[in-house]
Amino acid sequence: MLSTSRLSSMKLPPFTMPISETQAACQPFVFFQPDASLSVKFMPASQFSWEELTDAYNQTRIDYIVPMPMNVARLREYVRHYDVSLEHSVVAVEDDQILGLAMLGVRPGHTWPTRLGVLPVCRQRGLGQLLMEYLLVQSCQLRADYAILEVIKGNAPDHTLFTKLGFREIRELLIMRRPPGPPDPAWDNLASTCSIQALEYPTIIERLNRRRLVPSWLDETPSLEKAGNLAGLRVILNNGGEGWIVYRSTIFQLSHLVLETEAGDPHQVGRALLHALHTRHPAQDTITENVAMDNPHLPAMREMGYVEAFRRIEMRLNLKAGR
């Protein structure tokens, strides 16, 4: 268990860091780095055990706006599914105490700062900014074109920090839930208005790779492939509408829904897809994250019993000058 008994007197003054050749290739930032006299050290997360990282994460998120506790198994899964590089992630340490951490997802051309957390007694002293700037330096060294992240709507401190660092809002994303149960009988006529086909795995990946709707990091194709347990359905409506849905199916839950309309009205196609989905999986709870506000299937989701749990704001920072 982390000790916080003497942390209330800790001071974290910022120190400017000369812009290196690598950073000079990036859009100008004001980077900060503590000098050698500061007792807080910044270490790669790969130097810590899974147990230490999990315990630190849970303590830094103990009062978070939306509780998201982790255990070791879930953290391992998170790191694997979302290409989090522990080598490029960071832990802030004073003596033998972890004060905060931040993780970095790494994929070709872009990075994903995530899981930023600081112990409550260490906040308002600049540590969160130092952790984020560590990740941005890592992103520049990886020659990423941009960094992208999500912040829960209503989390003013983090939103302010990210804006200060140069991130700009892209869009709002909805986290939607649906309780177990078959579709409302009022929609039973939908089954007679379309034909339904199951998609094989190679077809699922092919459809994901050519979708037109822009995914977030959580539902980019690499995330879904690593999550596994993917299934898919295709519907062809009698009126010529056509579309498909890909989702992750586990014993108790459906998740990671991706809907695409290839012909016809997305509202009608979305209804048919979701009716087919929940007719096949009536006993499973459903949660799908990062549904864009302009997703044309959103009205159909609401009609099929999905409710909004909370929202995230997606933000982006271009790392290359002139982009």
C-alpha positions in Angstrom: 0.0 0.0 0.0 1.3 3.4 -0.9 2.1 5.7 2.0 0.9 9.4 1.7 1.6 10.5 5.3 4.3 13.1 4.4 3.3 14.2 0.9 1.3 17.2 1.8 4.4 19.3 2.2 5.9 18.3 -1.2 6.7 21.1 -3.6 7.0 20.6 -7.4 8.4 23.8 -9.0 8.7 23.7 -12.7 12.0 24.0 -14.5 12.4 24.8 -18.1 14.2 22.3 -20.3 16.2 23.3 -23.4 14.5 22.2 -26.6 16.4 19.3 -28.0 16.9 18.6 -31.7 14.1 15.9 -31.5 11.7 18.3 -29.9 12.6 21.1 -32.3 11.0 19.0 -35.0 7.7 19.2 -33.1 5.3 22.1 -32.9 6.7 24.4 -30.2 5.7 23.5 -26.6 6.9 24.8 -23.3 8.4 21.7 -21.8 9.2 21.4 -18.1 11.5 19.1 -16.3 12.6 19.0 -12.7 16.3 19.5 -12.2 18.6 17.2 -10.3 17.9 18.9 -7.0 14.2 18.0 -7.0 13.5 14.8 -5.1 10.8 13.6 -7.5 12.1 11.3 -10.2 10.4 10.2 -13.4 10.9 6.5 -14.3 9.6 4.3 -17.2 6.6 2.3 -16.0 8.4 -0.8 -17.3 10.6 -0.7 -14.2 7.6 -1.4 -11.9 5.7 -4.6 -11.3 2.1 -5.1 -12.4 1.0 -5.0 -8.8 2.8 -1.7 -8.1 1.3 -0.1 -11.2 -2.2 -1.4 -10.4 -2.0 -0.2 -6.8 -0.7 3.2 -7.8 -3.4 3.6 -10.5 -6.2 2.8 -8.1 -4.9 5.2 -5.5 -4.5 8.1 -7.9 -8.1 7.5 -9.2 -9.8 7.0 -5.8 -11.9 10.2 -6.1 -12.2 10.2 -9.9 -15.3 11.6 -11.5 -16.2 8.2 -13.0 -14.9 5.3 -10.9 -12.7 2.9 -13.0 -10.9 0.6 -10.6 -8.4 -1.9 -11.9 -7.0 -5.2 -10.8 -3.8 -6.7 -12.2 -5.6 -8.9 -14.8 -7.6 -5.9 -16.1 -4.5 -3.7 -16.3 -2.6 -6.3 -18.3 -5.6 -6.6 -20.6 -5.8 -2.8 -21.0 -2.1 -2.5 -21.9 -2.3 -5.3 -24.4 -5.6 -4.3 -26.1 -4.6 -0.7 -26.5 -0.9 -1.0 -27.4 0.2 0.8 -24.2 4.0 0.9 -24.1 5.2 0.7 -20.6 8.7 1.6 -21.8 7.3 5.0 -22.9 4.9 5.4 -20.0 6.0 7.1 -16.8 5.8 6.9 -13.0 6.7 9.7 -10.7 8.5 8.6 -7.5 9.8 10.3 -4.4 12.0 8.0 -2.4 10.1 4.8 -2.5 6.6 6.3 -3.0 4.7 6.5 -6.2 3.1 9.9 -6.5 1.6 9.6 -10.0 1.7 7.9 -13.3 0.7 8.3 -16.9 0.6 5.8 -19.8 1.2 6.1 -23.5 -0.5 4.1 -26.3 1.8 3.9 -29.3 0.7 3.1 -32.9 2.2 4.1 -36.2 1.9 7.9 -36.7 0.2 8.7 -33.4 0.2 8.2 -29.7 -2.5 8.1 -27.0 -1.8 9.6 -23.5 -4.0 7.7 -21.0 -4.5 6.8 -17.4 -3.0 10.1 -16.1 -3.3 10.1 -12.3 -1.8 11.9 -9.3 -2.4 11.1 -5.7 -5.0 13.6 -4.3 -2.5 15.1 -1.8 0.0 15.9 -4.6 -2.3 17.8 -6.9 -2.3 21.4 -7.8 1.5 21.5 -7.8 2.3 20.8 -11.4 3.0 17.1 -11.3 0.2 16.2 -13.7 1.7 18.6 -16.3 5.2 17.1 -15.8 3.8 13.7 -16.4 1.9 14.8 -19.5 5.0 16.6 -20.9 7.1 13.5 -20.4 4.6 11.6 -22.6 4.8 14.3 -25.2 8.6 14.2 -25.3 8.3 10.4 -25.8 5.8 11.0 -28.6 8.2 13.4 -30.3 11.1 10.9 -30.0 8.8 8.3 -31.5 8.2 10.8 -34.4 4.5 10.6 -34.0 2.5 13.0 -36.1 0.0 13.7 -33.4 -1.2 12.7 -29.9 -4.9 12.1 -29.2 -6.7 11.6 -25.9 -10.1 11.6 -24.3 -11.2 13.5 -21.2 -14.4 12.9 -19.4 -16.8 15.8 -19.9 -17.0 17.7 -16.7 -13.4 16.9 -15.6 -12.4 20.6 -15.7 -8.9 20.2 -14.2 -7.7 17.7 -16.8 -9.4 19.6 -19.6 -7.7 22.8 -18.6 -4.4 21.0 -18.4 -4.7 19.5 -21.9 -5.8 22.8 -23.4 -2.8 24.5 -21.8 -0.6 21.9 -23.5 -2.1 22.7 -26.8 -4.7 20.0 -27.3 -7.8 21.1 -29.1 -11.3 19.5 -28.9 -12.3 17.3 -31.9 -15.7 15.9 -30.9 -17.8 14.5 -28.1 -18.1 10.8 -27.6 -20.9 9.0 -25.8 -20.6 5.9 -23.5 -23.8 4.0 -24.0 -25.3 1.1 -22.1 -28.2 -1.3 -22.6 -29.5 -3.7 -20.0 -30.0 -7.4 -20.8 -33.2 -8.3 -22.6 -34.6 -9.0 -26.0 -35.8 -6.1 -28.2 -39.1 -4.5 -27.4 -41.9 -6.6 -29.1 -43.0 -3.4 -30.8 -40.1 -3.9 -33.2 -40.7 -7.6 -33.9 -41.8 -6.7 -37.5 -38.2 -5.8 -38.3 -37.3 -9.5 -38.6 -39.5 -9.8 -41.7 -38.1 -6.7 -43.4 -34.6 -8.0 -43.9 -32.3 -10.9 -44.3 -29.5 -11.5 -41.8 -26.1 -13.2 -42.3 -23.3 -13.9 -39.8 -19.9 -12.5 -40.8 -16.8 -14.7 -40.8 -13.6 -13.4 -39.1 -11.7 -12.4 -42.2 -14.7 -10.5 -43.4 -15.1 -8.8 -40.0 -11.5 -7.5 -40.3 -11.9 -6.5 -43.9 -15.1 -4.5 -43.0 -13.4 -2.8 -40.1 -10.5 -1.7 -42.2 -12.7 0.0 -44.8 -15.3 1.6 -42.5 -16.1 5.3 -43.2 -16.8 6.4 -39.7 -13.7 7.6 -37.9 -12.9 5.4 -34.9 -11.5 6.4 -31.6 -8.4 4.7 -30.2 -10.6 2.3 -28.2 -12.3 1.0 -31.4 -9.6 1.3 -33.9 -9.1 -2.1 -35.7 -5.9 -3.0 -33.7 -7.8 -2.5 -30.4 -10.7 -4.8 -31.6 -8.3 -7.4 -33.0 -6.4 -7.6 -29.7 -9.6 -7.7 -27.6 -10.7 -10.8 -29.5 -14.1 -12.6 -29.3 -15.3 -10.6 -32.3 -18.6 -11.4 -34.1 -20.5 -9.7 -36.9 -23.8 -9.6 -38.6 -24.9 -8.2 -42.0 -28.4 -7.2 -42.8 -30.0 -6.6 -46.2 -33.3 -4.8 -46.0 -36.2 -5.5 -48.4 -36.0 -1.8 -49.5 -32.4 -2.1 -50.6 -30.8 -0.9 -47.4 -27.7 -2.7 -46.3 -25.2 -2.6 -43.4 -23.2 -4.5 -40.9 -22.3 -4.6 -37.2 -19.2 -5.9 -35.5 -19.1 -6.4 -31.8 -17.2 -8.2 -29.0 -19.2 -11.0 -27.3 -18.2 -12.4 -23.9 -20.2 -14.6 -21.5 -21.9 -11.7 -19.7 -21.4 -8.7 -22.0 -21.5 -7.3 -25.5 -19.1 -4.4 -26.2 -17.1 -2.5 -28.8 -20.1 -2.1 -31.2 -19.2 -0.8 -34.7 -22.1 -0.1 -37.1 -21.8 0.8 -40.7 -24.5 1.5 -43.3 -23.4 0.7 -46.8 -26.7 1.6 -48.6 -30.0 3.2 -47.5 -31.1 5.0 -44.4 -28.7 4.6 -41.4 -31.7 4.9 -39.1 -33.5 2.0 -40.6 -30.4 -0.1 -41.1 -29.2 0.6 -37.6 -32.6 -0.5 -36.1 -32.4 -3.7 -38.1 -28.8 -4.4 -37.0 -29.5 -3.8 -33.3 -32.7 -5.8 -33.4 -30.8 -8.7 -34.9 -28.0 -8.3 -32.4 -30.2 -8.3 -29.3 -32.5 -11.1 -30.6 -29.4 -13.3 -30.8 -28.0 -12.1 -27.4 -30.9 -11.3 -25.1 -29.1 -12.3 -21.9 -26.0 -10.1 -22.2 -25.5 -6.6 -20.8 -24.2 -4.2 -23.5 -21.8 -1.3 -23.2 -20.3 0.5 -26.1 -17.8 3.4 -25.7 -16.9 6.5 -27.7 -20.0 6.7 -30.0 -19.6 10.0 -31.8 -22.3 12.5 -31.5 -22.7 12.6 -35.3 -22.9 8.8 -35.6 -26.0 8.4 -37.9 -26.9 5.2 -36.0 -27.3 7.0 -32.7 -31.1 7.5 -33.0 -31.6 3.8 -33.6 -29.5 3.0 -30.6 -31.7 5.1 -28.4 -34.8 3.5 -29.8 -33.4 0.1 -29.0 -33.0 0.9 -25.4 -29.5 2.4 -25.2 -29.0 5.1 -22.6 -26.1 7.5 -22.2 -23.8 6.8 -19.2 -21.4 9.7 -19.6 -19.5 11.6 -22.2 -15.9 12.1 -23.2 -14.3 14.9 -25.2 -11.7 13.7 -27.7 -8.8 16.1 -28.1 -5.8 16.2 -30.5 -2.4 17.8 -30.5 -0.4 18.0 -33.7 3.2 17.3 -33.0 4.7 18.2 -36.3 5.2 21.9 -37.3 2.9 23.1 -40.1 0.4 20.3 -39.7 
